[in-house]
């Protein structure tokens, strides 16, 4: 049996971020993942300022290494288009940022980078390892696993669930896994090449159409003339309407006036891949005695725009602080971490769900985009975004 301080299940951005911060704190731990790296992960591939801030906190030169070693595309803005085709575009090229406020990078490359930088002095990384059981006692947690070497176990003082949306840690601990449709988004993604018409600043493009609301279509440029393209919608709406996301995706590409032109010479690099995105809500329990959840396992996804990498990595950083405190005080109740996270994202939760509700009413979205396009209001809103993002940088 392997004995350590902490066992992390899942080596995506949240799990590896916990590992990096534990290594920085010189806390020995084991990191398990069922996959072999590099591996694909269905995602929108947006790397936002909260991701970059977290990388800088891990190590001063970590962000620069990440930008240099991954196939990153700097993105200097984004655009929303309402159901009538009117656009609200924000360009930050001249906003005084030291680097682009958004990058895009395939998750395969990002996750492989984070795994490749794990510190073997404090992290024992075990890929291709499947968790088969977890048990708690008043004194420890035992994680049973199987890999090519056979069955074995890890005994730790705490277990951290970073396994993504499909439960592992909560299931084996016999806990309820919160998966209400009103707090779950459904989405499909397809990688394309030769998509035309992206802004010269590589803006992220969002399309709202009456046929897919309450939801939206996205097209995010990547390096090598490729793009991450998809459509997402609230799961409760998908179920109520018996909505076919895949059919709606291709209808948008073929029938939308602008998208049909953008995709006239495009070639799909894969078949549509679907996944669920659990959105952040205080109704979800993400911590307890000797365990905590981070990233998608904790539902750290913005309910409006589906952003998950940044909140997931932030949750991992904050969780590492509470792990350190638990080990120092020998009080392994992790509810303070849960309370910390829901305080931290309180405003984002309220705003995100308010904006999500607006998608039920196309007229409300159209009105909002028209108002935000008024010169004075647009300057004000852009300055708000700039100041908020500079705070992260």
N, C-alpha and C positions, 0 to 999 in steps of 0.2 A: 504493500500500500504506500502511495505517495502522500507525504504530509507537507502542507504549506499553509500560508496565512489566508490566501484568497483564491478561489477558483472562479474563472470567468468562462461562461459558455457562449461562444459566438465570437468570431474574429472579423466582423465587419467594422466600419468606422467607429461605432460606439464601443465595441469590445476592445479593439486595439487602442483606442484613446484611454480607456480605463487602465490598460496595461502600461501605456507610456507614462501616465501620471503616477502609477504605483511604482514603476521603476525609478522615476525621478525622486520619489519619497523613500526609495530603498526598501520597498516592501516585497518580499518574495511571493510569487503567485504562479498559478498554472492557467494557461489559456487553451481551451479546447475548441475545435471546429470540425464539423463533419466533412468539409470540402478540402480539396487540394488546390493550392493557389499557384498561378492566377486563376480566377474563376469569375464568370459573369454574375451580375446582380441586377435585376430589373429596377430601374431608377430613372429619374429625369436628368441625372448627371450634372446638376447645377451646384457649383462650389461657391458659396456666398461668404459674406464678410465674417460671419460667426465661425465658419469653418477655418478661415484664415487666421482669425484671432486665436482660436484654440491651438492651431499648429504653432503659432509664435509663442504661446505659453508653454508648450512642451519643451521647446528649445529655441534660442534666438535665431538660429539659421535654418530651422526646420521648414518654414514656409518657402524660403528661397530654394531649398533642395527639392521640395515638392513641385514647385513651378518648373524647375529645370528638368527634373527626371520624368515627370508625367507629361503626357501629350496634351498640354493645357491650351485652351483657346481663350484669350482675354475678351470679355464681353463688356461693353461700355454703356449698356442701357437695356430697356425693355419696352414693349408696346402691348397695349390692350386694344382690341377692336370689338366694338359693340355689334349688336345684331344687324344694324344698318350699315356696318362697314366703317363707321367713324372711328378714328384711331386716337388713342392717348399715348403719346410716345415721350419717354424720358431719356435724354442723352446726357451722360455724365463725363464725356471726353474732356471737357474743359472745367470740370468741377474742382480740380486741384488735388485729386487723389494720387497717392504715391504709386499706386498700381491699380489695375482694373478692379472694380468693386465686385465683379462676378467673373468666374471662369467656368468653362465646361470641360469635363474630362470623363471619359468612360469609367464607370465604377470598377471595371476589371483592373484598370491601371491604378486608380486611387487606392483601392483596397490592397492591392499587391504591394504598393509603396509602403503603406502603413505596416503591413505584416513584415516586409523586408527590413524595417527599421526597429523592430522589437529588440529589447535589450536582453540578451541571453543570461546576463549576470543575475537578473532578478525574475525574468519571465521564462518559464518552461512552456514553449509553444508546441502543441500536439495537433497537427492537422490530420485529416482523414480519421477522425476519432468521433464515434457516435455515442452520445450519452444514453444510457439505458436505465438509469434510476438515480434518484436523489432522496436521501433520508436525513432528517434533522433529529438531533438529541439536544438536551440542554447545554451540552458542551461543544458540539461541533456539527459539521455538515459533511456527509459522505456522498460523493458523486461516483457512480459506477459507470464505466465506459467500456467500449470495445473498439479495437483497431486491428491492424494486420498482425500485431504481436499477441493478440488475444484479449481476454477480459481482465480488467484491473479496476482500481479505484483511487480516488483522491480524497484525502481527509483534510478539510479546511475549516477555518473559523467562520467563513462567510462564503456564500455563492452569489455571483452576479449574473443575471440573465441578460444576455446581449444577442440572443439567437434570432431576432427578427420577429415578424408578426405572428408566426406560427409558434404556439407555446411549447416550451420544453421544461424550463425551470418551474413555472407555476403548475404545470400538469403533474410533474413528478412529485412536487410538494403537496399535491392534493388540494390546491387552491383554485378558486374561481378565476377563469380567464375572461376578462371583460371584452366582449366583442359585439356590442350593440350596433345595428346598422346605421343608426343616426350619428354614430361616431366612427364610421368606417367609410373610406373612399374606395371605389373600384376603378382600376385604370388598366389600359393596355399601352404597350410601347412597341415601336418598330424603328430599327436603325435604317436610314436611307442614305444614298449618295446622290449627288447632282441635283439637290434641291436648289432652285433659283430664288433670287429676290430678297435675300437677307440684307439687312442694313449693313453699311460698310463698317459700322462699329460692332458688328456681330451681336445685335440685340436679340434678346429672348422674345419670341413672338407668341402672344396668347390670342385666341380667337373665340369669341362668344357667339353662338348661333342658336336661334330659337329651337332648332331640332335636337340640340344636345343639352339644353339647359334644364335643370340646374347642374351644369358642368361646363367644361371648356376643352378646346383643342389646343395643343401646344406644338411648336416647332422650335427647337433649340439647336443652333449651329455648333458643330464640332470641327476639330481639325481634319485635314485630309478630305475636304469637300464632303463631309458626312454630316448627318443631323440626327438628333434624337427627337422622334415625333410620337405623339400619343394623344389620347383622349381620356378624361377622367370624369367621374360623377359620383355623387353621394350614393352609397349602397342602398339606402332606404328608397331612394327614387328609382334606382335600377330595378329593385324588386317590385315596387308598386306599379311601374310602367311595363314590367317585363321587357326591359330595354336591352337591345343587343348592341353592346359597345363596339364589337368588331365590325358589324354592318355599318354603324354610324360613322366609324372611323373612315372607312373607304368611301362612304357617301360624301363626307366632307371633302376629301381629296378630289373626288370626281366632279362635285357639283358646286362647291363654294367658288364664287367668281375669282377671288384672289388665289386661293389654294390650288385650284385647278391649273392655273398658270405656273405657280411655283413648282408644282409636281409634274409638269408636262414632260420633262425629260428625266425624272427621278427614277431610281431603281431601289427597290427594297432589298436590304441585305439579310433579312431574316423574316420569319413568319411572326405575326403578332404574339406578344407574350403578355399575359395578364398577371396582376397581383393586387393585393389588398393593402390599403394604407390606413392604419388605425390613428385617428386624430386625437390630439391631446385633450383630455378632460379630467377634472378633479374627481369624477365618478370612478375613475380607474385606480385601483390600489396598486402601487408600484414598489412597495417596500414593506418589510415586516421583520420579524425576529430572524437574524442571520441571513437575510437575503435582500436584494434590491434588483430592480429592472432598469435598463437604460436603452436608449435608442428606440427602434420600432417595437421592441418587446414592451416598452413602457408607453407606447403610443405617442412618441414625441414628434408628431407631424402637424404642421400648420393646417387647420381645417379649411382654409380658403385656397391657398396656392399649392398645397401638398409638399411644401419644403420639409425635408426630414433629416438630411445629412447634418446640417448645422445644429438644430435642436438636439439631435442625437449625440453629437460630440460634446455639446455644452452639458447635457445631462451626465455624460461620462466624466467630464472634468469635475462637476459638482459632486457626483457620487464618490469620486476618489477622495475628496476632502472629508466626506462623512465616513468613509472606510478608515481613513487614517485616525480620525477622532474615535471611532469605535474600538480600534485596536489599542489605542492609548488608554482609553478609559475602561476597556473590557466590558463595555455595554454595547451589545451587538443588535440592539433594536434600531432599525434603519428608518423608522417613520420620520425622524427629523429631515432626512434627505427628501422624502416625498413632499413634506410641507414646504421645504426650501424650493423645490422645483415649481410647485403650483403658485407660490408667491412670485417667483422669478418671471414666470410666463403669464401672470394674471392679466395684464393688458392685452397681450397678443391673443390670449384665449377669447376675451370679450370681443375684440375687433375682428378676429378671424371668423367667429361664428356669426357675427352681424353681417359681414361681407358675404359669407356663405349663404345666408338667408336671402340676401339681395338677388342672388342668381335665380331665385324662383320667379322673379318679376322682371322680364326684359326691359320694361319701360323704366324701372328704377335704375337699372344699370346704364341704360342710354342717357338718362337724365344726369346721373353721376359723372359720366364721361364728358358730357357737354359742359357741366359746371366746372370740372377740373381742367378743361381746356381753356377757360377764361384766363387771359394773360396774367393777371395779378394773382389769381388762385393757383395757377400752374407754377408760377415763380415761388410762391409760398410753399406749396407742397413739395417741389423739387428741393428747396432749401432744407425742409424738414428731413427729407430722405438723406441728403448729403451730410447734414450734421449728425444724424443718427449713425450713418455708416462710418463717418470719420471717427466717431467714438469707439467703434470696433477696431479700427486700424491703429 
